Amino acid sequence: MKYLVPALCAMLLTGFFAMPAHSAQDHEEEALIQVFLGVLELDDQTGQWDDISEDQVDIDFSTLPSGGMEAEYVFAKGWVHVGLNPGGSVSWKNDDTNISGSVTSANGGTLRIDVDNSLLLVELHLGGYVRGRLSDRITTYVAAGPMVMYGSHDVKNDNVEEVQPLLTTNGTVIINESDSSDTNIGYYARAGVDFQINENQHLGFGVRYMSTELDFDKTVGKIDIKGPQYVLTFTTRL
């Protein structure tokens, strides 16, 4: 895994930036470029964060704003187009990613810990796609393949709420590590519909899905990063 992730990152970047020149020479139809904005809805998870909880902590993800770009390079044309789909996206949230746990003191009391965090996710992918025409002005597409994701988790502040009466008035919880990051491989899938507004220009909407596991070992530990992404798209042909 140590060498696989950098190698796959290099493959994705090479495919994304080198394909236009290759495509223009070998295929009469030029690439489609799609930019999108939307929101990522991650599934809630549980993790292990020893600094704030003796048991597992609950992670309630809020909606993450996101944006990115896709490209489609045609390799086979007919009733449908089939080809290669490189792309990537960025999702981020500066607050409202809530992590809750509990600490039991020596006298038996329990502190409830709620921590506000920021979360940054960056992914690159390289898969295959199929695009077909529903009418003169409407096309639909599906795509899927492997991806590489980088994630960064940073603690913004912590609030300690006393749930059970404590014999001591000191409710301070020390968090030794406030940031952590990881990179791992996973998979993505996307589907959507485009509506033509001008020649070679389309507006549309789509649903993307991403899934991987990131190990924020200095903070919350290993958690699954997975869930749907709902996007609005603008697509044009180069």
Backbone as CSV, one residue per row, in Angstrom:
resi,resn,N_x,N_y,N_z,CA_x,CA_y,CA_z,C_x,C_y,C_z
1,MET,0.826,-1.217,0.000,0.000,0.000,0.000,0.856,1.261,0.000
2,LYS,2.062,1.184,0.634,2.927,2.353,0.728,3.270,2.894,-0.652
3,TYR,3.529,1.989,-1.630,3.929,2.418,-2.965,2.767,2.404,-3.948
4,LEU,1.686,1.691,-3.627,0.559,1.597,-4.541,-0.173,2.920,-4.674
5,VAL,-0.378,3.618,-3.552,-1.127,4.877,-3.601,-0.406,5.939,-4.419
6,PRO,0.900,6.218,-4.196,1.582,7.195,-5.063,1.576,6.792,-6.530
7,ALA,1.710,5.491,-6.813,1.712,5.046,-8.210,0.363,5.290,-8.868
8,LEU,-0.724,5.018,-8.138,-2.046,5.245,-8.705,-2.322,6.731,-8.868
9,CYS,-1.854,7.552,-7.922,-1.979,9.016,-8.065,-1.289,9.489,-9.339
10,ALA,-0.078,8.996,-9.576,0.657,9.393,-10.774,-0.071,8.950,-12.031
11,MET,-0.658,7.759,-12.008,-1.397,7.260,-13.162,-2.606,8.136,-13.458
12,LEU,-3.327,8.531,-12.404,-4.505,9.369,-12.594,-4.131,10.735,-13.148
13,LEU,-3.100,11.343,-12.586,-2.669,12.662,-13.059,-2.169,12.589,-14.492
14,THR,-1.415,11.546,-14.820,-0.923,11.383,-16.188,-2.075,11.214,-17.166
15,GLY,-3.045,10.401,-16.782,-4.195,10.191,-17.655,-5.009,11.452,-17.851
16,PHE,-5.170,12.244,-16.801,-6.004,13.436,-16.881,-5.370,14.520,-17.747
17,PHE,-4.062,14.714,-17.583,-3.421,15.825,-18.289,-2.850,15.435,-19.652
18,ALA,-2.564,14.170,-19.862,-1.963,13.754,-21.119,-2.976,13.314,-22.161
19,MET,-4.175,12.943,-21.746,-5.149,12.405,-22.673,-5.631,13.379,-23.746
20,PRO,-5.781,14.699,-23.495,-6.303,15.573,-24.537,-5.515,15.520,-25.840
21,ALA,-4.171,15.558,-25.758,-3.376,15.532,-26.979,-3.549,14.210,-27.712
22,HIS,-3.565,13.121,-26.981,-3.747,11.805,-27.582,-5.127,11.701,-28.225
23,SER,-6.126,12.228,-27.556,-7.491,12.118,-28.032,-7.694,12.899,-29.314
24,ALA,-7.105,14.067,-29.383,-7.298,14.923,-30.554,-6.704,14.293,-31.805
25,GLN,-5.636,13.502,-31.647,-4.992,12.892,-32.800,-5.722,11.647,-33.268
26,ASP,-6.245,10.860,-32.320,-6.750,9.545,-32.658,-8.262,9.471,-32.807
27,HIS,-8.997,10.505,-32.412,-10.448,10.433,-32.440,-10.997,11.726,-33.024
28,GLU,-11.920,11.611,-33.944,-12.444,12.818,-34.556,-13.375,13.578,-33.623
29,GLU,-13.952,12.920,-32.649,-14.808,13.615,-31.703,-13.992,14.037,-30.495
30,GLU,-14.051,15.327,-30.159,-13.226,15.862,-29.078,-13.845,15.551,-27.723
31,ALA,-13.042,15.767,-26.679,-13.453,15.391,-25.326,-14.555,16.294,-24.796
32,LEU,-15.404,15.719,-23.946,-16.354,16.481,-23.157,-15.700,16.855,-21.833
33,ILE,-15.890,18.095,-21.414,-15.425,18.553,-20.112,-16.650,18.974,-19.310
34,GLN,-16.755,18.466,-18.091,-17.894,18.779,-17.226,-17.393,19.338,-15.901
35,VAL,-17.912,20.490,-15.507,-17.639,21.032,-14.177,-18.915,20.915,-13.359
36,PHE,-18.766,20.734,-12.050,-19.956,20.532,-11.231,-19.777,21.142,-9.845
37,LEU,-20.907,21.503,-9.255,-20.994,21.972,-7.874,-22.114,21.205,-7.199
38,GLY,-21.917,20.872,-5.928,-22.967,20.142,-5.243,-22.659,19.955,-3.777
39,VAL,-23.270,18.940,-3.196,-23.084,18.628,-1.779,-22.819,17.132,-1.627
40,LEU,-21.968,16.802,-0.660,-21.634,15.419,-0.351,-22.292,15.042,0.967
41,GLU,-23.072,13.961,0.956,-23.767,13.475,2.146,-23.086,12.191,2.615
42,LEU,-22.161,12.305,3.565,-21.447,11.136,4.055,-22.281,10.375,5.077
43,ASP,-22.134,9.039,5.070,-22.800,8.213,6.072,-22.155,8.443,7.437
44,ASP,-22.976,8.531,8.489,-22.443,8.665,9.843,-21.660,7.416,10.221
45,GLN,-20.636,7.588,11.070,-19.721,6.501,11.400,-19.444,6.469,12.904
46,THR,-18.751,5.440,13.337,-18.168,5.396,14.675,-16.668,5.209,14.535
47,GLY,-15.908,5.775,15.485,-14.459,5.675,15.449,-13.900,5.461,16.840
48,GLN,-12.573,5.450,16.919,-11.890,5.263,18.196,-10.946,6.430,18.419
49,TRP,-11.258,7.279,19.388,-10.439,8.449,19.695,-10.129,8.421,21.184
50,ASP,-8.981,7.871,21.529,-8.654,7.615,22.926,-8.548,8.892,23.751
51,ASP,-8.201,10.016,23.117,-8.042,11.261,23.857,-9.350,11.761,24.448
52,ILE,-10.479,11.443,23.806,-11.740,11.994,24.286,-12.734,10.928,24.727
53,SER,-12.462,9.659,24.497,-13.437,8.641,24.870,-12.770,7.306,25.121
54,GLU,-13.254,6.613,26.163,-12.770,5.274,26.446,-13.465,4.237,25.560
55,ASP,-14.597,4.590,25.003,-15.336,3.730,24.092,-15.324,4.352,22.706
56,GLN,-16.067,3.761,21.790,-16.158,4.323,20.449,-16.855,5.684,20.472
57,VAL,-16.461,6.548,19.555,-17.088,7.868,19.433,-18.054,7.854,18.253
58,ASP,-19.102,8.647,18.364,-20.088,8.783,17.297,-19.721,9.964,16.413
59,ILE,-19.751,9.758,15.101,-19.390,10.798,14.138,-20.617,11.124,13.303
60,ASP,-21.111,12.344,13.442,-22.271,12.808,12.680,-21.784,13.814,11.644
61,PHE,-21.687,13.377,10.391,-21.225,14.250,9.324,-22.345,15.186,8.891
62,SER,-22.025,16.457,8.735,-22.968,17.380,8.117,-22.734,17.374,6.607
63,THR,-23.567,18.114,5.887,-23.424,18.214,4.432,-22.147,18.960,4.075
64,LEU,-21.334,18.383,3.192,-20.085,19.010,2.767,-20.264,19.628,1.382
65,PRO,-20.088,20.946,1.221,-20.068,21.539,-0.126,-18.933,20.932,-0.935
66,SER,-19.123,20.775,-2.231,-18.107,20.145,-3.054,-18.176,20.650,-4.483
67,GLY,-17.085,20.476,-5.194,-17.015,20.855,-6.601,-15.915,20.068,-7.275
68,GLY,-15.949,20.040,-8.607,-14.928,19.291,-9.302,-15.082,19.333,-10.805
69,MET,-14.382,18.439,-11.485,-14.385,18.414,-12.942,-14.265,16.972,-13.419
70,GLU,-14.964,16.676,-14.503,-14.894,15.379,-15.171,-14.482,15.600,-16.629
71,ALA,-13.875,14.590,-17.224,-13.601,14.591,-18.656,-14.045,13.256,-19.234
72,GLU,-14.488,13.276,-20.489,-14.890,12.050,-21.170,-14.194,11.991,-22.526
73,TYR,-13.401,10.942,-22.739,-12.681,10.738,-23.987,-13.263,9.517,-24.706
74,VAL,-13.754,9.720,-25.922,-14.478,8.683,-26.655,-13.504,7.679,-27.278
75,PHE,-13.784,6.386,-27.105,-13.018,5.332,-27.761,-13.877,4.447,-28.653
76,ALA,-15.186,4.510,-28.499,-16.092,3.744,-29.355,-17.393,4.519,-29.488
77,LYS,-17.850,4.688,-30.733,-19.071,5.457,-30.992,-20.087,4.566,-31.691
78,GLY,-21.354,4.843,-31.387,-22.459,4.130,-32.001,-23.749,4.680,-31.430
79,TRP,-24.665,3.790,-31.104,-25.884,4.240,-30.440,-25.554,4.882,-29.100
80,VAL,-24.480,4.383,-28.479,-23.941,4.989,-27.271,-22.456,5.234,-27.482
81,HIS,-21.902,6.146,-26.705,-20.472,6.403,-26.700,-19.856,5.710,-25.487
82,VAL,-18.678,5.120,-25.677,-17.953,4.446,-24.602,-16.542,4.998,-24.575
83,GLY,-16.007,5.234,-23.373,-14.653,5.769,-23.311,-14.109,5.847,-21.909
84,LEU,-13.118,6.730,-21.762,-12.375,6.880,-20.515,-12.851,8.130,-19.784
85,ASN,-12.955,8.022,-18.440,-13.482,9.118,-17.616,-12.514,9.449,-16.476
86,PRO,-11.525,10.355,-16.712,-10.730,10.890,-15.606,-11.438,12.085,-14.979
87,GLY,-11.116,12.377,-13.735,-11.727,13.531,-13.071,-11.298,13.623,-11.624
88,GLY,-11.954,14.509,-10.902,-11.638,14.700,-9.494,-12.590,15.678,-8.846
89,SER,-12.540,15.738,-7.515,-13.415,16.641,-6.776,-12.771,17.025,-5.450
90,VAL,-13.276,18.106,-4.878,-12.864,18.585,-3.563,-14.121,18.803,-2.735
91,SER,-14.127,18.298,-1.507,-15.230,18.522,-0.567,-14.644,19.031,0.735
92,TRP,-15.334,19.937,1.385,-14.771,20.549,2.586,-15.886,21.017,3.519
93,LYS,-15.531,21.136,4.804,-16.438,21.680,5.807,-15.609,22.223,6.947
94,ASN,-15.849,23.485,7.317,-15.065,24.120,8.364,-15.634,23.904,9.760
95,ASP,-16.885,23.435,9.841,-17.481,23.187,11.157,-18.635,22.204,10.987
96,ASP,-19.312,21.929,12.070,-20.530,21.116,12.074,-20.303,19.641,11.778
97,THR,-19.053,19.189,11.700,-18.803,17.745,11.689,-18.657,17.339,13.144
98,ASN,-19.706,16.774,13.720,-19.787,16.587,15.161,-19.292,15.199,15.570
99,ILE,-18.354,15.174,16.513,-17.845,13.919,17.060,-18.108,13.918,18.556
100,SER,-18.797,12.895,19.049,-19.196,12.835,20.451,-18.692,11.554,21.094
101,GLY,-18.214,11.687,22.332,-17.781,10.536,23.099,-17.940,10.828,24.568
102,SER,-17.457,9.935,25.414,-17.598,10.142,26.857,-16.344,9.680,27.573
103,VAL,-16.008,10.363,28.655,-14.866,10.022,29.489,-15.368,9.780,30.895
104,THR,-15.019,8.651,31.492,-15.423,8.339,32.861,-14.266,8.663,33.801
105,SER,-14.532,9.523,34.769,-13.478,9.930,35.702,-13.267,8.854,36.763
106,ALA,-12.219,9.045,37.584,-11.866,8.052,38.589,-12.963,7.878,39.629
107,ASN,-13.768,8.928,39.868,-14.821,8.828,40.869,-16.139,8.315,40.288
108,GLY,-16.134,7.905,39.032,-17.325,7.298,38.453,-18.194,8.242,37.656
109,GLY,-17.890,9.531,37.655,-18.683,10.472,36.867,-18.351,10.371,35.394
110,THR,-19.236,10.891,34.553,-19.049,10.808,33.109,-19.142,12.189,32.482
111,LEU,-18.176,12.505,31.649,-18.206,13.747,30.878,-18.596,13.417,29.449
112,ARG,-19.496,14.211,28.885,-19.862,14.081,27.482,-19.045,15.081,26.691
113,ILE,-18.355,14.609,25.643,-17.447,15.442,24.868,-18.023,15.652,23.474
114,ASP,-18.169,16.894,23.079,-18.583,17.230,21.720,-17.497,18.079,21.088
115,VAL,-16.986,17.639,19.944,-15.854,18.300,19.304,-16.251,18.779,17.916
116,ASP,-16.029,20.068,17.645,-16.243,20.610,16.304,-14.965,20.426,15.484
117,ASN,-15.135,20.029,14.232,-13.999,19.690,13.393,-14.130,20.314,12.015
118,SER,-13.008,20.342,11.300,-13.042,20.626,9.873,-12.580,19.381,9.133
119,LEU,-13.135,19.181,7.947,-12.828,17.991,7.154,-12.613,18.405,5.709
120,LEU,-11.496,17.969,5.126,-11.174,18.225,3.717,-10.962,16.888,3.021
121,LEU,-11.638,16.700,1.872,-11.494,15.485,1.076,-11.162,15.871,-0.357
122,VAL,-10.096,15.290,-0.904,-9.689,15.532,-2.287,-9.544,14.174,-2.962
123,GLU,-10.216,13.990,-4.105,-10.123,12.701,-4.800,-9.839,12.885,-6.281
124,LEU,-9.075,11.915,-6.829,-8.824,11.802,-8.259,-9.243,10.404,-8.705
125,HIS,-9.845,10.309,-9.881,-10.289,8.995,-10.334,-10.043,8.812,-11.825
126,LEU,-10.078,7.558,-12.244,-9.889,7.195,-13.648,-10.697,5.932,-13.913
127,GLY,-11.827,6.086,-14.608,-12.709,4.957,-14.860,-13.210,4.942,-16.290
128,GLY,-14.218,4.153,-16.517,-14.853,4.086,-17.824,-16.251,4.672,-17.778
129,TYR,-16.763,5.106,-18.944,-18.096,5.685,-18.979,-18.857,5.184,-20.211
130,VAL,-20.180,5.297,-20.128,-21.082,5.045,-21.245,-22.059,6.210,-21.301
131,ARG,-22.218,6.817,-22.482,-23.139,7.950,-22.654,-24.042,7.673,-23.845
132,GLY,-25.345,7.863,-23.652,-26.314,7.642,-24.718,-27.281,8.809,-24.854
133,ARG,-27.866,8.944,-26.037,-28.783,10.054,-26.311,-30.225,9.589,-26.141
134,LEU,-30.978,10.345,-25.312,-32.399,10.063,-25.125,-33.262,10.777,-26.146
135,SER,-32.814,11.958,-26.579,-33.511,12.735,-27.606,-32.493,13.661,-28.251
136,ASP,-32.939,14.562,-29.120,-32.010,15.474,-29.783,-31.265,16.363,-28.799
137,ARG,-31.876,16.673,-27.669,-31.276,17.617,-26.727,-30.982,17.011,-25.348
138,ILE,-31.218,15.744,-25.165,-31.035,15.132,-23.851,-30.138,13.909,-23.970
139,THR,-29.086,13.877,-23.158,-28.222,12.698,-23.077,-28.111,12.258,-21.619
140,THR,-27.801,10.996,-21.426,-27.603,10.444,-20.082,-26.316,9.634,-20.062
141,TYR,-25.731,9.446,-18.894,-24.434,8.787,-18.791,-24.304,8.055,-17.465
142,VAL,-23.416,7.067,-17.444,-22.996,6.382,-16.226,-21.491,6.166,-16.329
143,ALA,-20.818,6.114,-15.175,-19.373,5.896,-15.147,-18.984,5.296,-13.802
144,ALA,-17.853,4.602,-13.762,-17.370,4.014,-12.510,-15.908,3.632,-12.680
145,GLY,-15.216,3.481,-11.545,-13.822,3.077,-11.585,-13.109,3.322,-10.270
146,PRO,-11.782,3.124,-10.237,-11.005,3.337,-9.013,-10.708,4.816,-8.789
147,MET,-10.415,5.145,-7.545,-10.054,6.524,-7.195,-8.995,6.505,-6.097
148,VAL,-8.340,7.647,-5.941,-7.439,7.906,-4.820,-7.995,9.098,-4.054
149,MET,-8.107,8.971,-2.733,-8.635,10.071,-1.915,-7.632,10.464,-0.840
150,TYR,-7.463,11.784,-0.687,-6.704,12.358,0.422,-7.694,13.030,1.370
151,GLY,-7.539,12.796,2.668,-8.407,13.419,3.653,-7.613,14.069,4.759
152,SER,-8.116,15.201,5.256,-7.485,15.912,6.366,-8.550,16.248,7.400
153,HIS,-8.287,15.910,8.663,-9.222,16.146,9.762,-8.542,17.046,10.793
154,ASP,-9.155,18.193,11.088,-8.596,19.157,12.037,-9.625,19.492,13.099
155,VAL,-9.183,19.512,14.348,-10.045,19.870,15.469,-10.074,21.382,15.607
156,LYS,-11.286,21.942,15.657,-11.429,23.390,15.811,-11.528,23.789,17.273
157,ASN,-12.424,23.153,18.028,-12.557,23.446,19.455,-13.279,22.282,20.104
158,ASP,-13.255,22.252,21.432,-13.964,21.186,22.136,-14.831,21.779,23.238
159,ASN,-16.007,21.198,23.406,-16.938,21.611,24.442,-17.216,20.411,25.337
160,VAL,-17.033,20.585,26.634,-17.230,19.504,27.579,-18.532,19.746,28.325
161,GLU,-19.446,18.793,28.226,-20.732,18.910,28.892,-20.833,17.821,29.956
162,GLU,-21.117,18.225,31.202,-21.221,17.268,32.289,-22.576,16.577,32.220
163,VAL,-22.560,15.272,31.978,-23.802,14.519,31.874,-24.200,13.949,33.219
164,GLN,-23.263,13.400,33.967,-23.529,12.900,35.318,-22.749,13.753,36.316
165,PRO,-23.298,13.988,37.509,-22.609,14.852,38.492,-21.221,14.314,38.824
166,LEU,-20.254,15.223,38.806,-18.880,14.872,39.148,-18.534,15.421,40.525
167,LEU,-17.646,14.718,41.217,-17.206,15.197,42.510,-16.208,16.328,42.380
168,THR,-15.631,16.484,41.191,-14.683,17.554,40.950,-15.271,18.569,39.984
169,THR,-14.862,19.792,40.117,-15.355,20.840,39.213,-14.465,20.996,38.000
170,ASN,-13.385,20.232,37.950,-12.470,20.338,36.822,-12.954,19.446,35.683
171,GLY,-13.497,20.054,34.646,-14.016,19.299,33.506,-13.139,19.421,32.282
172,THR,-11.849,19.686,32.468,-10.949,19.895,31.342,-10.546,18.566,30.716
173,VAL,-10.650,18.502,29.401,-10.190,17.337,28.660,-9.064,17.794,27.726
174,ILE,-7.913,17.170,27.818,-6.764,17.547,27.009,-6.733,16.698,25.745
175,ILE,-6.765,17.355,24.592,-6.641,16.653,23.315,-5.205,16.808,22.841
176,ASN,-4.458,15.697,22.826,-3.030,15.751,22.522,-2.755,16.042,21.056
177,GLU,-3.566,15.495,20.166,-3.373,15.700,18.734,-4.611,16.371,18.148
178,SER,-4.406,17.429,17.355,-5.549,18.194,16.838,-5.716,18.077,15.328
179,ASP,-4.844,17.337,14.644,-5.002,17.184,13.197,-4.410,15.861,12.753
180,SER,-4.966,15.341,11.666,-4.502,14.074,11.119,-4.894,14.000,9.655
181,SER,-4.164,13.217,8.862,-4.473,13.088,7.439,-4.122,11.682,6.970
182,ASP,-4.689,11.298,5.815,-4.429,9.977,5.259,-4.769,9.984,3.777
183,THR,-4.209,9.025,3.044,-4.499,8.817,1.625,-4.772,7.336,1.404
184,ASN,-5.798,7.036,0.615,-6.118,5.644,0.359,-6.840,5.523,-0.978
185,ILE,-6.912,4.282,-1.478,-7.633,4.028,-2.716,-9.058,3.582,-2.402
186,GLY,-9.958,3.757,-3.360,-11.354,3.367,-3.219,-11.990,3.298,-4.596
187,TYR,-13.283,3.565,-4.657,-13.962,3.555,-5.948,-14.995,4.671,-6.004
188,TYR,-15.373,5.046,-7.224,-16.400,6.053,-7.437,-17.376,5.531,-8.489
189,ALA,-18.552,6.141,-8.523,-19.535,5.897,-9.579,-20.296,7.202,-9.796
190,ARG,-20.769,7.410,-11.001,-21.522,8.630,-11.301,-22.560,8.336,-12.372
191,ALA,-23.654,9.097,-12.323,-24.716,8.999,-13.321,-25.421,10.340,-13.381
192,GLY,-25.952,10.677,-14.557,-26.625,11.959,-14.672,-27.305,12.144,-16.009
193,VAL,-27.934,13.308,-16.136,-28.650,13.689,-17.350,-28.210,15.092,-17.743
194,ASP,-27.942,15.305,-19.039,-27.564,16.609,-19.576,-28.621,17.109,-20.556
195,PHE,-28.912,18.415,-20.473,-29.868,19.057,-21.359,-29.140,20.115,-22.186
196,GLN,-29.214,20.013,-23.494,-28.499,20.933,-24.369,-29.137,22.320,-24.316
197,ILE,-28.290,23.350,-24.117,-28.770,24.739,-24.098,-28.234,25.527,-25.289
198,ASN,-27.063,25.163,-25.778,-26.465,25.742,-26.980,-25.682,24.636,-27.672
199,GLU,-25.156,24.936,-28.829,-24.346,23.938,-29.516,-23.136,23.571,-28.658
200,ASN,-22.994,22.294,-28.355,-21.888,21.762,-27.541,-21.881,22.276,-26.107
201,GLN,-23.012,22.745,-25.589,-23.101,23.187,-24.204,-24.358,22.598,-23.568
202,HIS,-24.190,22.078,-22.339,-25.297,21.415,-21.665,-25.329,21.809,-20.189
203,LEU,-26.518,21.890,-19.634,-26.732,21.955,-18.197,-27.388,20.656,-17.765
204,GLY,-27.108,20.235,-16.533,-27.695,18.985,-16.094,-27.573,18.784,-14.599
205,PHE,-27.902,17.589,-14.189,-27.770,17.212,-12.787,-27.321,15.761,-12.725
206,GLY,-26.725,15.400,-11.597,-26.211,14.044,-11.476,-26.059,13.614,-10.031
207,VAL,-25.773,12.340,-9.861,-25.484,11.751,-8.557,-24.159,11.014,-8.665
208,ARG,-23.258,11.280,-7.749,-21.977,10.591,-7.678,-21.919,9.820,-6.357
209,TYR,-21.105,8.780,-6.319,-20.930,8.013,-5.084,-19.454,7.703,-4.925
210,MET,-18.949,7.877,-3.710,-17.545,7.601,-3.420,-17.449,6.731,-2.178
211,SER,-16.455,5.856,-2.147,-16.286,4.982,-0.989,-14.815,4.639,-0.804
212,THR,-14.308,4.863,0.407,-12.962,4.449,0.786,-12.889,4.420,2.303
213,GLU,-11.740,4.056,2.853,-11.496,4.104,4.291,-10.263,4.950,4.538
214,LEU,-10.371,5.914,5.461,-9.240,6.754,5.826,-8.894,6.523,7.289
215,ASP,-7.615,6.508,7.580,-7.133,6.284,8.935,-6.567,7.593,9.488
216,PHE,-7.410,8.326,10.224,-6.951,9.532,10.914,-6.388,9.075,12.266
217,ASP,-5.188,8.480,12.216,-4.661,7.764,13.367,-4.347,8.660,14.558
218,LYS,-4.129,9.966,14.332,-3.801,10.865,15.433,-5.044,11.445,16.093
219,THR,-6.208,11.233,15.473,-7.438,11.767,16.057,-8.489,10.665,16.173
220,VAL,-9.371,10.554,15.194,-10.547,9.711,15.347,-10.345,8.266,14.905
221,GLY,-9.203,7.942,14.299,-8.930,6.572,13.890,-9.485,6.237,12.518
222,LYS,-9.665,4.930,12.255,-10.146,4.477,10.955,-11.650,4.670,10.832
223,ILE,-12.066,5.345,9.749,-13.494,5.522,9.487,-13.751,5.347,7.991
224,ASP,-14.964,4.923,7.668,-15.379,4.807,6.276,-15.816,6.174,5.766
225,ILE,-15.299,6.552,4.618,-15.724,7.772,3.938,-16.543,7.330,2.732
226,LYS,-17.849,7.367,2.857,-18.706,6.895,1.775,-20.047,7.604,1.832
227,GLY,-20.621,7.804,0.649,-21.924,8.439,0.575,-22.158,9.080,-0.775
228,PRO,-23.393,9.506,-1.023,-23.741,10.114,-2.312,-23.385,11.593,-2.372
229,GLN,-23.171,12.065,-3.581,-22.875,13.469,-3.864,-23.866,13.927,-4.936
230,TYR,-24.642,14.965,-4.623,-25.660,15.474,-5.542,-25.130,16.751,-6.188
231,VAL,-25.126,16.805,-7.527,-24.433,17.883,-8.205,-25.278,18.484,-9.336
232,LEU,-25.006,19.765,-9.606,-25.462,20.456,-10.806,-24.270,20.586,-11.733
233,THR,-24.480,20.404,-13.034,-23.354,20.292,-13.959,-23.466,21.245,-15.130
234,PHE,-22.314,21.647,-15.658,-22.205,22.353,-16.934,-21.199,21.586,-17.772
235,THR,-21.607,21.194,-18.975,-20.786,20.348,-19.824,-20.576,21.023,-21.170
236,THR,-19.337,20.984,-21.669,-19.033,21.548,-22.971,-18.046,20.630,-23.707
237,ARG,-18.003,20.745,-25.030,-17.075,19.938,-25.804,-15.911,20.828,-26.245
238,LEU,-14.698,20.348,-26.065,-13.510,21.111,-26.432,-13.400,21.297,-27.940
